[in-house]
Amino acid sequence: MSSKLKPVLAILGGSMLAFQALPSHAQAPSVTVSEPTYADIADLADSSGMVVLAQVKKLLRVKDERAPGLAPGYGRYYVEAQTKSLLTGSAPLGESVKYLVDLPLDSRGKPPKLKKTDVFLFARSVPGRPDELQLVTPTAQRPWTEAGEARLRGILKSLVSPDAPAVITGVRELFYVPGTLAGQGETQIFLKTKDGSAASITVRHHPGTPPAWGVSFSELVANVGHPPERNTLAWYRLACFLPNSPPSDANVSDGYAAKKQAEADYRMVLGDLGVCERNLS
């Protein structure tokens, strides 16, 4: 390790080396990095105490043997960056910040050219050290783009909205109740949430028409026929966190046929939501 880097890491006291410990891997020649999806950015934003826009000023490579959990094809770097703006968060923040990040390497073992480029940092503050950050994941530095900033600001605005959809943790109960006419009925799916607030999905059947559904993240009735649009926070909460199938004891429908219909309606909702795609590890 260079004499220049040793005191820097000593000052850090290991606080920003607290990435999740994973098995060590041999270095791979290079890594292909895919563009992050809406779910990727929502994951990062939702788990961050602060989101910072900064400009990279200096990068120093950390030797692989001093970088536990380093993924194949990546190098770990100590970064100094100039703070440009705090997009969300309330912790004290210095005019410049220091942090560790894992960057993909090309076939020559070189990282992307980042000096003087703007980046988003999804991070936590280090208590008592306003000039240091700890990224929420080893790769939670993302390059700035105009489109990326617009998407990120939209996600952050949704997350802090008073009526923001709650974090879904599972299915509490579901049941189907047939109507008075053949082909008529309704399935109610009550969801578990992280904060204990109300959330439910309603699926309605009317003779001669396809079933329609909607979701409510309050005590109000769901807006049936208007499911959440893809790449919105409500869609993300459902598509990325609903289980592939509800617990068997959650289906309290009366009778075999009703239970099967409730299960079919649940699968239909998942199908309409589509796959929650993630490209970031």
C-alpha positions as CSV (number, residue, x, y, z in Angstrom):
1,M,0.0,0.0,0.0
2,S,1.3,3.5,-0.8
3,S,2.5,5.8,2.0
4,K,-0.1,8.3,0.8
5,L,-3.0,5.9,1.3
6,K,-1.9,4.4,4.7
7,P,-2.7,7.5,6.8
8,V,-6.0,8.1,4.9
9,L,-7.2,4.6,5.8
10,A,-6.0,5.0,9.4
11,I,-8.1,8.2,9.7
12,L,-11.1,6.4,8.4
13,G,-10.8,4.0,11.3
14,G,-12.4,1.2,9.2
15,S,-15.9,2.9,9.4
16,M,-16.3,3.0,5.7
17,L,-14.8,-0.4,5.2
18,A,-18.0,-1.9,6.7
19,F,-19.3,-3.4,3.6
20,Q,-20.9,-6.8,4.1
21,A,-18.3,-9.4,4.5
22,L,-18.4,-11.8,1.6
23,P,-16.1,-14.6,0.5
24,S,-13.0,-13.3,-1.3
25,H,-12.8,-14.0,-5.1
26,A,-10.1,-14.0,-7.6
27,Q,-10.0,-11.0,-9.9
28,A,-11.8,-11.4,-13.2
29,P,-10.6,-9.7,-16.4
30,S,-13.5,-7.3,-16.8
31,V,-17.1,-6.6,-15.9
32,T,-20.1,-5.6,-18.1
33,V,-22.2,-3.1,-16.2
34,S,-25.9,-2.8,-17.1
35,E,-28.0,0.3,-16.7
36,P,-29.8,0.4,-13.4
37,T,-33.6,-0.1,-13.5
38,Y,-36.2,1.9,-11.6
39,A,-36.2,-0.8,-8.9
40,D,-32.4,-0.5,-8.6
41,I,-32.6,3.2,-8.0
42,A,-35.6,2.9,-5.7
43,D,-33.7,0.2,-3.7
44,L,-30.8,2.6,-3.2
45,A,-32.9,5.7,-2.5
46,D,-35.1,3.9,0.0
47,S,-32.2,2.5,2.0
48,S,-30.1,5.7,2.1
49,G,-30.0,8.2,4.9
50,M,-28.8,10.8,2.4
51,V,-28.4,11.1,-1.4
52,V,-25.6,13.5,-2.5
53,L,-24.6,14.9,-5.8
54,A,-20.8,15.3,-5.9
55,Q,-17.9,15.7,-8.3
56,V,-15.1,13.2,-8.1
57,K,-11.7,14.8,-7.5
58,K,-9.3,12.0,-6.5
59,L,-9.3,8.2,-6.6
60,L,-6.8,5.9,-4.9
61,R,-6.8,2.1,-5.4
62,V,-7.0,-0.1,-2.3
63,K,-5.0,-3.3,-2.6
64,D,-7.3,-6.3,-3.1
65,E,-6.0,-8.1,0.0
66,R,-7.3,-5.1,2.1
67,A,-10.7,-5.1,0.4
68,P,-12.8,-7.9,1.9
69,G,-15.9,-8.9,-0.1
70,L,-14.6,-7.5,-3.3
71,A,-16.5,-8.9,-6.3
72,P,-14.8,-10.4,-9.3
73,G,-13.8,-7.8,-11.9
74,Y,-14.0,-4.9,-9.4
75,G,-11.5,-2.7,-7.6
76,R,-12.0,-0.8,-4.4
77,Y,-11.1,2.9,-4.4
78,Y,-10.8,5.6,-1.8
79,V,-12.5,8.7,-3.3
80,E,-12.4,12.4,-2.5
81,A,-15.2,14.4,-4.0
82,Q,-16.6,17.9,-3.9
83,T,-20.1,18.2,-2.6
84,K,-22.4,19.9,-5.0
85,S,-25.9,19.4,-3.4
86,L,-27.7,17.3,-0.9
87,L,-30.8,15.8,-2.6
88,T,-32.2,14.2,0.5
89,G,-31.1,13.9,4.1
90,S,-30.5,16.1,7.1
91,A,-27.1,15.1,8.5
92,P,-24.3,17.6,8.5
93,L,-22.3,17.4,5.3
94,G,-18.9,18.9,4.5
95,E,-17.9,20.8,1.3
96,S,-15.9,17.8,0.4
97,V,-16.5,14.1,1.2
98,K,-14.5,10.9,1.4
99,Y,-15.7,7.4,0.9
100,L,-14.9,3.9,-0.4
101,V,-16.5,2.5,-3.6
102,D,-16.1,-0.6,-5.7
103,L,-15.7,0.1,-9.4
104,P,-15.8,-2.2,-12.4
105,L,-12.5,-2.8,-14.1
106,D,-11.9,-3.0,-17.9
107,S,-9.8,-5.7,-19.6
108,R,-6.7,-3.7,-18.6
109,G,-7.7,-3.6,-15.0
110,K,-8.6,0.1,-15.1
111,P,-11.7,1.7,-13.6
112,P,-14.0,4.1,-15.4
113,K,-12.5,7.6,-15.9
114,L,-14.4,9.5,-13.2
115,K,-12.2,12.4,-12.3
116,K,-14.1,15.7,-12.6
117,T,-17.3,13.8,-13.3
118,D,-20.5,14.2,-11.3
119,V,-21.9,11.2,-9.4
120,F,-24.8,10.4,-7.1
121,L,-23.9,8.9,-3.7
122,F,-26.4,6.8,-1.9
123,A,-25.0,6.9,1.6
124,R,-25.2,7.1,5.3
125,S,-23.5,9.7,7.4
126,V,-20.6,8.8,9.7
127,P,-21.4,10.2,13.2
128,G,-19.1,13.1,14.1
129,R,-17.4,13.1,10.7
130,P,-19.3,15.4,8.2
131,D,-16.6,14.9,5.6
132,E,-17.0,11.1,5.5
133,L,-19.7,8.9,4.0
134,Q,-20.4,5.2,4.0
135,L,-22.1,4.0,0.8
136,V,-25.2,1.8,1.5
137,T,-23.7,-0.8,-0.9
138,P,-20.2,-1.1,-2.2
139,T,-21.4,0.1,-5.7
140,A,-23.8,2.8,-4.5
141,Q,-22.1,5.5,-6.5
142,R,-23.9,6.1,-9.8
143,P,-22.9,8.4,-12.6
144,W,-24.9,11.6,-13.1
145,T,-27.0,12.0,-16.2
146,E,-29.8,14.5,-16.8
147,A,-32.4,11.7,-17.3
148,G,-31.0,9.9,-14.2
149,E,-31.4,13.0,-12.0
150,A,-35.0,13.5,-13.2
151,R,-35.9,9.9,-12.4
152,L,-34.1,10.0,-9.0
153,R,-35.8,13.2,-8.0
154,G,-39.1,11.7,-8.9
155,I,-38.4,8.7,-6.7
156,L,-37.2,10.8,-3.8
157,K,-40.3,13.0,-4.0
158,S,-42.5,10.0,-3.9
159,L,-40.7,8.5,-0.9
160,V,-41.2,11.6,1.2
161,S,-44.7,12.3,0.1
162,P,-47.3,12.2,3.0
163,D,-49.3,9.5,1.1
164,A,-46.2,7.5,0.1
165,P,-47.1,3.8,-0.3
166,A,-46.0,1.7,2.7
167,V,-43.2,-0.9,2.5
168,I,-44.9,-4.3,1.8
169,T,-43.7,-7.2,3.9
170,G,-46.1,-10.0,2.9
171,V,-49.8,-11.1,2.6
172,R,-51.9,-11.1,5.7
173,E,-55.2,-12.5,4.4
174,L,-57.1,-13.0,1.2
175,F,-60.5,-14.3,0.3
176,Y,-63.0,-14.5,-2.6
177,V,-66.7,-13.8,-2.1
178,P,-69.0,-14.7,-5.1
179,G,-71.7,-12.2,-6.1
180,T,-75.4,-12.8,-6.8
181,L,-74.9,-13.3,-10.5
182,A,-72.9,-16.0,-12.3
183,G,-69.4,-14.7,-12.9
184,Q,-69.7,-11.9,-10.4
185,G,-67.5,-11.7,-7.3
186,E,-64.7,-10.0,-5.5
187,T,-61.3,-10.9,-4.0
188,Q,-59.8,-8.9,-1.2
189,I,-56.1,-9.2,-0.5
190,F,-54.9,-7.6,2.8
191,L,-51.2,-6.9,2.9
192,K,-48.7,-6.7,5.7
193,T,-46.7,-3.4,5.9
194,K,-43.5,-2.5,7.7
195,D,-45.2,0.3,9.7
196,G,-48.4,-1.6,10.3
197,S,-50.5,0.8,8.1
198,A,-53.4,-0.4,5.9
199,A,-52.8,-1.7,2.4
200,S,-55.0,-3.9,0.3
201,I,-55.7,-5.1,-3.2
202,T,-59.2,-5.5,-4.6
203,V,-60.1,-7.7,-7.6
204,R,-63.6,-7.5,-9.0
205,H,-65.4,-9.8,-11.4
206,H,-68.3,-8.8,-13.6
207,P,-70.1,-11.1,-16.1
208,G,-68.8,-10.7,-19.6
209,T,-65.8,-8.5,-18.7
210,P,-62.2,-9.2,-17.7
211,P,-61.5,-8.9,-13.9
212,A,-60.3,-5.5,-12.8
213,W,-58.1,-4.6,-9.8
214,G,-56.6,-1.8,-7.9
215,V,-54.7,-1.1,-4.7
216,S,-55.2,1.1,-1.7
217,F,-52.5,2.1,0.7
218,S,-55.0,3.5,3.3
219,E,-58.3,2.6,4.8
220,L,-60.0,3.9,1.7
221,V,-61.5,1.5,-0.9
222,A,-59.1,0.6,-3.8
223,N,-59.5,2.4,-7.1
224,V,-60.5,-0.7,-9.0
225,G,-59.7,-0.6,-12.7
226,H,-56.7,1.7,-12.2
227,P,-53.7,-0.4,-11.1
228,P,-50.4,1.4,-10.5
229,E,-48.4,2.2,-13.5
230,R,-45.1,0.5,-14.0
231,N,-42.1,2.4,-12.6
232,T,-44.0,4.2,-10.0
233,L,-43.4,3.8,-6.2
234,A,-46.8,2.0,-5.8
235,W,-45.8,-0.5,-8.5
236,Y,-42.4,-1.0,-7.0
237,R,-43.8,-1.7,-3.5
238,L,-46.0,-4.5,-5.0
239,A,-44.0,-5.9,-7.9
240,C,-40.8,-6.1,-6.0
241,F,-42.0,-7.3,-2.6
242,L,-45.2,-9.3,-3.0
243,P,-44.4,-13.0,-2.5
244,N,-44.8,-15.3,-5.5
245,S,-47.6,-17.0,-3.7
246,P,-49.4,-16.1,-0.4
247,P,-49.1,-18.3,2.7
248,S,-51.5,-21.2,2.5
249,D,-53.1,-20.2,5.8
250,A,-53.7,-16.7,4.6
251,N,-56.5,-17.9,2.2
252,V,-59.6,-17.8,4.3
253,S,-62.1,-18.1,1.4
254,D,-65.2,-20.2,2.1
255,G,-64.9,-23.4,0.1
256,Y,-62.6,-25.0,-2.4
257,A,-63.9,-23.1,-5.4
258,A,-63.6,-19.7,-3.7
259,K,-60.1,-20.5,-2.5
260,K,-59.0,-21.4,-6.0
261,Q,-60.5,-18.2,-7.3
262,A,-58.7,-16.1,-4.7
263,E,-55.4,-17.8,-5.7
264,A,-56.1,-17.2,-9.4
265,D,-56.8,-13.5,-8.7
266,Y,-53.5,-13.2,-6.8
267,R,-51.6,-14.7,-9.7
268,M,-53.4,-12.4,-12.1
269,V,-52.3,-9.4,-10.1
270,L,-48.7,-10.6,-10.1
271,G,-48.9,-11.1,-13.9
272,D,-50.2,-7.6,-14.5
273,L,-47.5,-6.1,-12.3
274,G,-44.8,-7.9,-14.3
275,V,-41.3,-8.8,-13.3
276,C,-39.4,-6.5,-10.9
277,E,-36.1,-6.2,-12.9
278,R,-32.9,-5.4,-11.1
279,N,-29.5,-5.1,-12.8
280,L,-27.4,-4.0,-9.8
281,S,-25.9,-6.7,-7.6
